[in-house]
Amino acid sequence: MIDLVGQKFTRLTVISMHHLDKYGNRVWLCKCDCGSDKEVYATTAELNIGQKISKRGKKSCGCLQRERSKKANTTHGKTYTLEYKTWEHMKVRCSENNKDHEWYFDKGITICERWLDPTNGFTNFLEDMGPRPFPKATLDRIDSSKEYSKDNCRWLSIQDQQRNRSNVKLSKTLADEIRIKYNSGNFTQHELAILYNISNSNIWSIINNIIWI
């Protein structure tokens, strides 16, 4: 039997031959670099092929995989920011699977490839748009018929958007748009009343499907 005590394989250092399992396979007790103990199997053949301490190629107690998963899922540390929430809502809004797809996807409203990059999409979005200049800033397309991109987007206040909607008459189309904005979670009833220059009571009636349904 090869004595593995003291040998190290990636993060695992062999402490002792712990026991034989019911099939006669050796089970070694190892200490991981993180401080945890780990029991693993090893055979002479397996050690000669790739210097692995077990037939499944154990490299740690499991901490290495957890660290890799965490790194893969946390690349920018801004998952809970308002900017990330805006980016996520933008993607949902333009998705074919969005229940309100007729307002964006069906109209050909898309998102630039740079902001949809599977690895750096949000990082690119934040680099292009910068952080919200104030808490209630909303993402606005300059030309509502064009895509979401650096050249066609800006941060605006509710008041600025309202001024851009001067002399707009309420209709079923606008009522549906109001419901979409409210359901997105980005606007309160009061903010929608300011944005569309409509009374709070009418906004309440619209989002509760009492009028313009």
Backbone hydrogen bonds in HBPLUS format (Angstrom, degrees):
<---DONOR---> <-ACCEPTOR-->    atom                        ^
c    i                          cat <-CA-CA->   ^        H-A-AA   ^      H-
h    n   atom  resd res      DA  || num        DHA   H-A  angle D-A-AA Bond
n    s   type  num  typ     dist DA aas  dist angle  dist       angle   num
A0007-GLN N   A0004-LEU O   2.88 MM   3  5.50 163.6  1.91 141.3 145.6     1
A0006-GLY N   A0014-VAL O   2.89 MM   8  5.32 175.4  1.89 140.2 141.7     2
A0014-VAL N   A0007-GLN O   2.89 MM   7  5.63 165.1  1.91 167.4 168.7     3
A0009-PHE N   A0012-LEU O   2.72 MM   3  5.18 163.8  1.75 157.2 160.8     4
A0012-LEU N   A0009-PHE O   3.00 MM   3  5.18 164.1  2.02 130.7 127.2     5
A0011-ARG N   A0059-LYS O   2.94 MM  48  5.80 155.3  2.00 157.0 163.8     6
A0033-ASP N   A0011-ARG O   2.97 MM  22  5.29 124.2  2.29 133.2 149.2     7
A0013-THR N   A0031-LYS O   2.94 MM  18  5.20 164.0  1.96 139.2 144.2     8
A0031-LYS N   A0013-THR O   2.79 MM  18  5.20 160.1  1.83 149.1 153.2     9
A0015-ILE N   A0029-LEU O   2.71 MM  14  5.53 164.2  1.73 155.1 159.4    10
A0016-SER N   A0029-LEU O   3.28 MM  13  5.32 155.8  2.34 138.7 143.1    11
A0029-LEU N   A0016-SER O   2.79 MM  13  5.32 162.9  1.82 161.2 166.5    12
A0018-HIS N   A0027-VAL O   2.75 MM   9  5.57 129.7  2.00 140.6 156.8    13
A0019-HIS N   A0027-VAL O   3.23 MM   8  5.35 154.3  2.30 138.2 145.3    14
A0027-VAL N   A0019-HIS O   2.82 MM   8  5.35 148.8  1.91 170.4 178.9    15
A0021-ASP N   A0025-ASN O   2.94 MM   4  5.41 159.3  1.99 147.8 153.0    16
A0024-GLY N   A0021-ASP O   2.95 MM   3  5.27 165.6  1.97 116.5 120.4    17
A0028-TRP N   A0040-VAL O   2.68 MM  12  5.36 159.0  1.72 171.8 165.9    18
A0040-VAL N   A0028-TRP O   2.94 MM  12  5.36 160.2  1.98 150.0 155.3    19
A0030-CYS N   A0038-LYS O   2.79 MM   8  5.13 158.4  1.84 146.4 153.8    20
A0038-LYS N   A0030-CYS O   2.87 MM   8  5.13 153.6  1.94 145.1 148.7    21
A0032-CYS N   A0036-SER O   2.76 MM   4  5.29 177.9  1.76 171.4 171.4    22
A0035-GLY N   A0032-CYS O   2.85 MM   3  5.31 161.3  1.88 115.8 122.3    23
A0047-LEU N   A0043-THR O   3.04 MM   4  6.31 149.8  2.13 151.1 159.6    24
A0048-ASN N   A0044-THR O   3.14 MM   4  6.39 143.0  2.28 145.0 154.6    25
A0048-ASN N   A0045-ALA O   3.18 MM   3  5.21 126.0  2.49  94.0 107.6    26
A0049-ILE N   A0046-GLU O   3.27 MM   3  5.17 140.6  2.44  92.9 103.6    27
A0057-GLY N   A0054-SER O   2.87 MM   3  5.05 162.3  1.90 112.5 115.6    28
A0066-ARG N   A0062-GLY O   3.24 MM   4  6.51 158.5  2.29 146.0 152.3    29
A0067-GLU N   A0063-CYS O   2.90 MM   4  6.08 155.2  1.97 147.7 154.1    30
A0068-ARG N   A0064-LEU O   2.99 MM   4  6.24 155.8  2.05 145.9 152.5    31
A0069-SER N   A0065-GLN O   2.90 MM   4  6.10 158.4  1.95 149.8 155.5    32
A0070-LYS N   A0066-ARG O   2.94 MM   4  6.11 158.5  1.99 146.2 152.2    33
A0071-LYS N   A0067-GLU O   2.94 MM   4  6.12 155.9  2.00 146.0 152.5    34
A0072-ALA N   A0068-ARG O   2.94 MM   4  6.13 152.5  2.01 144.4 151.9    35
A0073-ASN N   A0069-SER O   3.02 MM   4  6.20 145.4  2.14 144.2 152.9    36
A0074-THR N   A0070-LYS O   2.92 MM   4  5.92 122.2  2.26 139.9 154.0    37
A0081-THR N   A0078-LYS O   3.15 MM   3  5.38 167.3  2.16 118.2 118.1    38
A0085-LYS N   A0081-THR O   3.11 MM   4  6.38 157.4  2.16 145.8 152.2    39
A0086-THR N   A0082-LEU O   2.96 MM   4  6.19 152.8  2.03 144.8 151.8    40
A0087-TRP N   A0083-GLU O   2.98 MM   4  6.26 158.6  2.03 148.0 153.5    41
A0088-GLU N   A0084-TYR O   2.90 MM   4  6.14 160.1  1.94 152.4 157.5    42
A0089-HIS N   A0085-LYS O   2.96 MM   4  6.14 164.0  1.99 149.3 153.6    43
A0090-MET N   A0086-THR O   2.94 MM   4  6.12 150.7  2.03 146.2 154.5    44
A0091-LYS N   A0087-TRP O   3.18 MM   4  6.46 154.9  2.24 145.0 150.4    45
A0092-VAL N   A0088-GLU O   3.00 MM   4  6.32 160.5  2.04 153.4 158.9    46
A0093-ARG N   A0089-HIS O   2.84 MM   4  5.92 159.9  1.88 148.3 154.2    47
A0094-CYS N   A0090-MET O   3.22 MM   4  6.43 145.7  2.34 143.0 150.3    48
A0095-SER N   A0092-VAL O   3.14 MM   3  5.11 162.1  2.17 105.6 110.8    49
A0098-ASN N   A0095-SER O   3.20 MM   3  5.27 162.7  2.23 103.4 108.6    50
A0101-HIS N   A0098-ASN O   2.98 MM   3  5.00 132.5  2.21 126.4 120.3    51
A0103-TRP N   A0100-ASP O   3.06 MM   3  6.02 169.0  2.07 130.1 133.0    52
A0104-TYR N   A0101-HIS O   3.24 MM   3  5.48 146.4  2.36 105.0 113.9    53
A0106-ASP N   A0101-HIS O   2.84 MM   5  5.95 173.9  1.85 149.4 151.2    54
A0107-LYS N   A0104-TYR O   3.09 MM   3  5.19 131.8  2.33  98.6 112.1    55
A0109-ILE N   A0104-TYR O   2.89 MM   5  4.97 159.0  1.94 152.2 146.0    56
A0108-GLY N   A0105-PHE O   2.97 MM   3  5.19 160.9  2.01 110.5 115.3    57
A0148-TYR N   A0110-THR O   2.86 MM  38  6.30 161.1  1.90 150.0 153.6    58
A0112-CYS N   A0148-TYR O   2.94 MM  36  6.09 163.4  1.96 171.6 167.3    59
A0115-TRP N   A0112-CYS O   3.10 MM   3  5.64 132.1  2.34 111.1 121.6    60
A0116-LEU N   A0113-GLU O   3.05 MM   3  4.96 143.8  2.19  97.2 108.3    61
A0121-GLY N   A0117-ASP O   2.83 MM   4  4.23 129.8  2.08 140.2 133.6    62
A0124-ASN N   A0120-ASN O   2.81 MM   4  5.94 158.5  1.85 159.8 165.2    63
A0125-PHE N   A0121-GLY O   2.99 MM   4  6.23 156.6  2.04 145.4 152.3    64
A0126-LEU N   A0122-PHE O   2.87 MM   4  6.12 166.1  1.89 158.8 161.1    65
A0127-GLU N   A0123-THR O   2.94 MM   4  6.08 151.0  2.03 142.0 150.6    66
A0128-ASP N   A0124-ASN O   2.92 MM   4  6.11 153.2  2.00 149.3 155.8    67
A0129-MET N   A0125-PHE O   2.88 MM   4  6.01 167.1  1.90 156.7 160.3    68
A0130-GLY N   A0126-LEU O   2.71 MM   4  4.95 142.4  1.85 128.5 139.4    69
A0137-ALA N   A0134-PHE O   3.03 MM   3  5.55 164.7  2.05 127.9 129.1    70
A0138-THR N   A0156-LEU O   2.75 MM  18  5.37 164.2  1.78 154.3 158.7    71
A0156-LEU N   A0138-THR O   2.91 MM  18  5.37 162.4  1.94 150.9 156.4    72
A0140-ASP N   A0154-ARG O   2.87 MM  14  5.40 167.3  1.89 165.7 169.3    73
A0154-ARG N   A0140-ASP O   2.96 MM  14  5.40 139.5  2.13 146.3 158.4    74
A0142-ILE N   A0152-ASN O   2.77 MM  10  5.27 155.4  1.83 136.1 144.7    75
A0146-LYS N   A0143-ASP O   2.99 MM   3  5.62 169.7  2.00 124.7 127.9    76
A0152-ASN N   A0149-SER O   3.15 MM   3  5.31 142.0  2.30 101.3 112.1    77
A0161-GLN N   A0157-SER O   3.07 MM   4  6.38 161.3  2.11 151.8 156.5    78
A0162-GLN N   A0158-ILE O   2.92 MM   4  6.14 148.5  2.02 143.8 153.3    79
A0163-ARG N   A0159-GLN O   2.98 MM   4  6.30 152.9  2.06 147.2 153.5    80
A0164-ASN N   A0160-ASP O   3.13 MM   4  6.42 143.9  2.26 141.0 150.7    81
A0164-ASN N   A0161-GLN O   3.14 MM   3  5.05 121.9  2.50  90.7 105.5    82
A0165-ARG N   A0162-GLN O   2.93 MM   3  5.09 151.0  2.02 103.0 112.5    83
A0166-SER N   A0163-ARG O   3.41 MM   3  5.40 154.0  2.48 111.3 108.4    84
A0168-VAL N   A0165-ARG O   3.24 MM   3  5.73 133.7  2.47 145.0 139.3    85
A0175-ALA N   A0171-SER O   2.82 MM   4  6.05 156.3  1.87 150.9 158.8    86
A0176-ASP N   A0172-LYS O   2.88 MM   4  6.08 156.4  1.93 148.7 153.8    87
A0177-GLU N   A0173-THR O   3.05 MM   4  6.32 150.0  2.15 140.4 149.1    88
A0178-ILE N   A0174-LEU O   2.84 MM   4  6.12 152.3  1.92 150.3 157.6    89
A0179-ARG N   A0175-ALA O   3.04 MM   4  6.35 155.7  2.10 146.4 152.3    90
A0180-ILE N   A0176-ASP O   3.03 MM   4  6.29 155.0  2.09 145.9 152.4    91
A0181-LYS N   A0177-GLU O   2.99 MM   4  6.27 163.0  2.02 151.8 155.7    92
A0182-TYR N   A0178-ILE O   2.91 MM   4  6.13 159.2  1.95 150.8 156.9    93
A0183-ASN N   A0179-ARG O   2.88 MM   4  6.01 163.7  1.90 150.3 155.0    94
A0184-SER N   A0180-ILE O   3.01 MM   4  6.16 127.7  2.29 140.3 153.5    95
A0185-GLY N   A0182-TYR O   3.16 MM   3  5.71 155.8  2.22 111.3 118.2    96
A0192-LEU N   A0188-THR O   3.06 MM   4  6.34 153.6  2.13 148.4 155.4    97
A0193-ALA N   A0189-GLN O   2.96 MM   4  6.25 146.8  2.07 145.6 155.1    98
A0194-ILE N   A0190-HIS O   3.10 MM   4  6.44 150.2  2.19 145.3 152.4    99
A0195-LEU N   A0191-GLU O   2.86 MM   4  6.06 163.8  1.89 147.7 152.9   100
A0196-TYR N   A0192-LEU O   2.94 MM   4  5.99 162.7  1.97 148.7 151.7   101
A0197-ASN N   A0193-ALA O   2.88 MM   4  5.45 110.0  2.38 127.3 141.9   102
A0198-ILE N   A0193-ALA O   2.96 MM   5  4.79 147.1  2.07 132.1 141.2   103
A0197-ASN N   A0194-ILE O   3.30 MM   3  4.98 147.9  2.41  92.6 101.9   104
A0203-ILE N   A0199-SER O   3.04 MM   4  6.39 157.3  2.09 151.8 158.5   105
A0204-TRP N   A0200-ASN O   2.93 MM   4  6.16 159.9  1.97 148.7 154.0   106
A0205-SER N   A0201-SER O   3.00 MM   4  6.22 152.9  2.07 140.6 148.0   107
A0206-ILE N   A0202-ASN O   2.88 MM   4  6.09 149.2  1.97 146.6 155.0   108
A0207-ILE N   A0203-ILE O   2.99 MM   4  6.25 172.2  1.99 160.7 160.8   109
A0208-ASN N   A0204-TRP O   3.12 MM   4  6.12 133.1  2.35 137.6 149.3   110
A0210-ILE N   A0205-SER O   2.77 MM   5  4.99 170.0  1.78 165.0 161.6   111
A0209-ASN N   A0206-ILE O   3.00 MM   3  5.10 158.5  2.04 110.0 112.3   112
